[in-house]
Amino acid sequence: MCARVSGVSSGVAVITVDEQGANTIIVIPGANGEVTPADVDLAQPAIAQAGVLVCQLEVPLAATLAALRGSACAAGCARSSILRRQSRISPKKFSG
């Protein structure tokens, strides 16, 4: 499911590497930061049909939890796997 959010750009992440090889990831969440549990509810028919649900915590934590809860309720559907891969961004940034 894809939706446009008026007045919000798409997100971007830029990785910088210093001379010692340490990296820093600069994240501007853009529209990803606007995803709500209500948006996830609207997408539940598509989620229920998916063979895999991937949650990377690149949207607000409440939206990720809604997807996981909905997925657990639809466990008897076509889904064979749930993959949670935490991005380097702290979920605390999106907990509000």
GROMACS elastic network, one bead per residue, 0.5 to 0.9 nm:
[ bonds ]
;  ai    aj funct       b0    kb
    1    43     6  0.64024   500
    1    46     6  0.72580   500
    1    47     6  0.89132   500
    4     8     6  0.84000   500
    4    10     6  0.89936   500
    4    31     6  0.79524   500
    5     8     6  0.57012   500
    5     9     6  0.77754   500
    5    10     6  0.87417   500
    5    31     6  0.62376   500
    5    34     6  0.79007   500
    6     9     6  0.82910   500
    6    31     6  0.89572   500
    8    11     6  0.88432   500
    8    30     6  0.59260   500
    8    31     6  0.56472   500
    8    34     6  0.86561   500
    9    29     6  0.87841   500
    9    30     6  0.52694   500
    9    31     6  0.59692   500
   10    28     6  0.86971   500
   10    29     6  0.73879   500
   10    31     6  0.51634   500
   10    32     6  0.71678   500
   11    27     6  0.76453   500
   11    28     6  0.55140   500
   11    31     6  0.60509   500
   11    32     6  0.62922   500
   11    33     6  0.81307   500
   12    26     6  0.82970   500
   12    27     6  0.60652   500
   12    28     6  0.53867   500
   12    29     6  0.63736   500
   12    30     6  0.73288   500
   13    25     6  0.65344   500
   13    26     6  0.55071   500
   13    28     6  0.62289   500
   13    29     6  0.78495   500
   14    24     6  0.82236   500
   14    25     6  0.56851   500
   14    26     6  0.51413   500
   14    27     6  0.65626   500
   14    28     6  0.86810   500
   15    23     6  0.66046   500
   15    24     6  0.57257   500
   15    26     6  0.63060   500
   15    27     6  0.87222   500
   16    22     6  0.82895   500
   16    23     6  0.54471   500
   16    24     6  0.52659   500
   16    25     6  0.63750   500
   16    26     6  0.78847   500
   17    20     6  0.78595   500
   17    21     6  0.55882   500
   17    22     6  0.55219   500
   17    24     6  0.64566   500
   17    25     6  0.88693   500
   18    21     6  0.53141   500
   18    22     6  0.55799   500
   18    23     6  0.64108   500
   18    24     6  0.83062   500
   19    22     6  0.75339   500
   20    23     6  0.88862   500
   25    88     6  0.77817   500
   25    89     6  0.81563   500
   26    89     6  0.89109   500
   27    30     6  0.89862   500
   27    89     6  0.75140   500
   28    33     6  0.86178   500
   29    32     6  0.53722   500
   29    33     6  0.50990   500
   29    34     6  0.84017   500
   29    58     6  0.76205   500
   29    59     6  0.77917   500
   30    33     6  0.56498   500
   30    34     6  0.73446   500
   31    34     6  0.51784   500
   31    35     6  0.70902   500
   31    59     6  0.87815   500
   32    35     6  0.56837   500
   32    58     6  0.67891   500
   32    59     6  0.51292   500
   32    60     6  0.76770   500
   33    36     6  0.85873   500
   33    58     6  0.77611   500
   33    59     6  0.54129   500
   33    60     6  0.59422   500
   33    94     6  0.69742   500
   34    59     6  0.75265   500
   34    60     6  0.74695   500
   35    38     6  0.82141   500
   35    39     6  0.62284   500
   35    40     6  0.77207   500
   35    59     6  0.61954   500
   35    60     6  0.65508   500
   35    62     6  0.88386   500
   35    63     6  0.63125   500
   36    39     6  0.51565   500
   36    40     6  0.65859   500
   36    41     6  0.87929   500
   36    59     6  0.84618   500
   36    60     6  0.72255   500
   36    62     6  0.69093   500
   36    63     6  0.50625   500
   36    64     6  0.87660   500
   36    66     6  0.86064   500
   37    41     6  0.62027   500
   37    42     6  0.87379   500
   37    60     6  0.89434   500
   37    62     6  0.61688   500
   37    64     6  0.78124   500
   37    65     6  0.80450   500
   37    66     6  0.54884   500
   37    67     6  0.76913   500
   38    42     6  0.63764   500
   38    43     6  0.87513   500
   38    63     6  0.79946   500
   38    66     6  0.85241   500
   39    42     6  0.51648   500
   39    43     6  0.64522   500
   39    44     6  0.88934   500
   39    63     6  0.78073   500
   40    44     6  0.62076   500
   40    47     6  0.86519   500
   40    63     6  0.63868   500
   40    64     6  0.82915   500
   40    66     6  0.65440   500
   40    67     6  0.60571   500
   40    70     6  0.85641   500
   41    44     6  0.51685   500
   41    45     6  0.84019   500
   41    66     6  0.75870   500
   41    67     6  0.78431   500
   41    70     6  0.79007   500
   42    45     6  0.74725   500
   42    46     6  0.87810   500
   43    46     6  0.55227   500
   43    47     6  0.62009   500
   43    48     6  0.86884   500
   43    67     6  0.89034   500
   44    48     6  0.58640   500
   44    49     6  0.85537   500
   44    67     6  0.77826   500
   44    70     6  0.70145   500
   44    71     6  0.81839   500
   45    48     6  0.52021   500
   45    49     6  0.65315   500
   46    49     6  0.52294   500
   46    50     6  0.64678   500
   47    50     6  0.52170   500
   47    51     6  0.85364   500
   47    52     6  0.85222   500
   47    53     6  0.71460   500
   47    67     6  0.79695   500
   47    70     6  0.83725   500
   47    71     6  0.72453   500
   47    74     6  0.89379   500
   47    79     6  0.85377   500
   48    51     6  0.82515   500
   48    70     6  0.82228   500
   48    71     6  0.67833   500
   48    74     6  0.61645   500
   48    75     6  0.83700   500
   48    77     6  0.61985   500
   48    78     6  0.69756   500
   48    79     6  0.69579   500
   49    52     6  0.89696   500
   49    77     6  0.69467   500
   49    78     6  0.58330   500
   49    79     6  0.68851   500
   50    53     6  0.67236   500
   50    77     6  0.85762   500
   50    78     6  0.65049   500
   50    79     6  0.56195   500
   50    80     6  0.84796   500
   51    77     6  0.86915   500
   51    78     6  0.56818   500
   51    80     6  0.53614   500
   51    81     6  0.66253   500
   51    82     6  0.86597   500
   52    78     6  0.87468   500
   52    79     6  0.56217   500
   52    80     6  0.60883   500
   52    82     6  0.56286   500
   52    83     6  0.72118   500
   53    67     6  0.84013   500
   53    68     6  0.82703   500
   53    71     6  0.78266   500
   53    79     6  0.75565   500
   53    80     6  0.87449   500
   53    81     6  0.65320   500
   53    83     6  0.60787   500
   53    84     6  0.82374   500
   54    81     6  0.85458   500
   54    82     6  0.60554   500
   54    84     6  0.58562   500
   54    85     6  0.73513   500
   55    58     6  0.78203   500
   55    59     6  0.87646   500
   55    64     6  0.64927   500
   55    67     6  0.82210   500
   55    68     6  0.81203   500
   55    82     6  0.78450   500
   55    83     6  0.62475   500
   55    85     6  0.61533   500
   55    86     6  0.74765   500
   56    59     6  0.78729   500
   56    64     6  0.82885   500
   56    83     6  0.82668   500
   56    84     6  0.58407   500
   56    87     6  0.55247   500
   57    60     6  0.69056   500
   57    61     6  0.64666   500
   57    63     6  0.89560   500
   57    64     6  0.65151   500
   57    84     6  0.80809   500
   57    85     6  0.74629   500
   57    86     6  0.55955   500
   57    87     6  0.60286   500
   57    88     6  0.87893   500
   57    89     6  0.77494   500
   57    90     6  0.83156   500
   57    91     6  0.65561   500
   57    94     6  0.87989   500
   58    61     6  0.83141   500
   58    64     6  0.85561   500
   58    86     6  0.80550   500
   58    87     6  0.65986   500
   58    88     6  0.89792   500
   58    89     6  0.73530   500
   58    91     6  0.81053   500
   58    94     6  0.85963   500
   59    62     6  0.83585   500
   59    63     6  0.66423   500
   59    64     6  0.67220   500
   59    91     6  0.84837   500
   59    94     6  0.69939   500
   60    63     6  0.54849   500
   60    64     6  0.65610   500
   60    65     6  0.88626   500
   60    91     6  0.70783   500
   60    92     6  0.87554   500
   60    93     6  0.78913   500
   60    95     6  0.59850   500
   60    96     6  0.77108   500
   61    64     6  0.50227   500
   61    65     6  0.60933   500
   61    66     6  0.85232   500
   61    91     6  0.60609   500
   61    92     6  0.80317   500
   61    93     6  0.88758   500
   61    94     6  0.58739   500
   61    95     6  0.54453   500
   61    96     6  0.83716   500
   62    65     6  0.51496   500
   62    66     6  0.61581   500
   62    67     6  0.87317   500
   62    94     6  0.81038   500
   62    95     6  0.67326   500
   62    96     6  0.82875   500
   63    66     6  0.50223   500
   63    67     6  0.63002   500
   63    68     6  0.87106   500
   64    67     6  0.51485   500
   64    68     6  0.62846   500
   64    69     6  0.86247   500
   65    68     6  0.50274   500
   65    69     6  0.59864   500
   65    70     6  0.84084   500
   66    69     6  0.51054   500
   66    70     6  0.59887   500
   66    71     6  0.83508   500
   67    70     6  0.51461   500
   67    71     6  0.59487   500
   67    72     6  0.85601   500
   68    72     6  0.61112   500
   68    73     6  0.86463   500
   68    82     6  0.82254   500
   69    72     6  0.51074   500
   69    73     6  0.63453   500
   69    74     6  0.87341   500
   70    73     6  0.51027   500
   70    74     6  0.63123   500
   70    75     6  0.86962   500
   71    74     6  0.50186   500
   71    75     6  0.60893   500
   71    77     6  0.88799   500
   71    79     6  0.82573   500
   71    82     6  0.82507   500
   72    75     6  0.50471   500
   72    76     6  0.86485   500
   73    76     6  0.79555   500
   74    77     6  0.54809   500
   74    78     6  0.85936   500
   74    79     6  0.81433   500
   75    78     6  0.79050   500
   75    79     6  0.67869   500
   75    80     6  0.84431   500
   76    79     6  0.75878   500
   77    80     6  0.83859   500
   79    82     6  0.77975   500
   86    89     6  0.79605   500
   86    90     6  0.88088   500
   86    91     6  0.88302   500
   87    90     6  0.77788   500
   87    91     6  0.88464   500
   88    91     6  0.89432   500
   89    92     6  0.85314   500
   89    93     6  0.76523   500
   90    93     6  0.57642   500
   90    94     6  0.77775   500
   91    94     6  0.53726   500
   91    95     6  0.61696   500
   92    95     6  0.50212   500
   92    96     6  0.78651   500
   93    96     6  0.75189   500
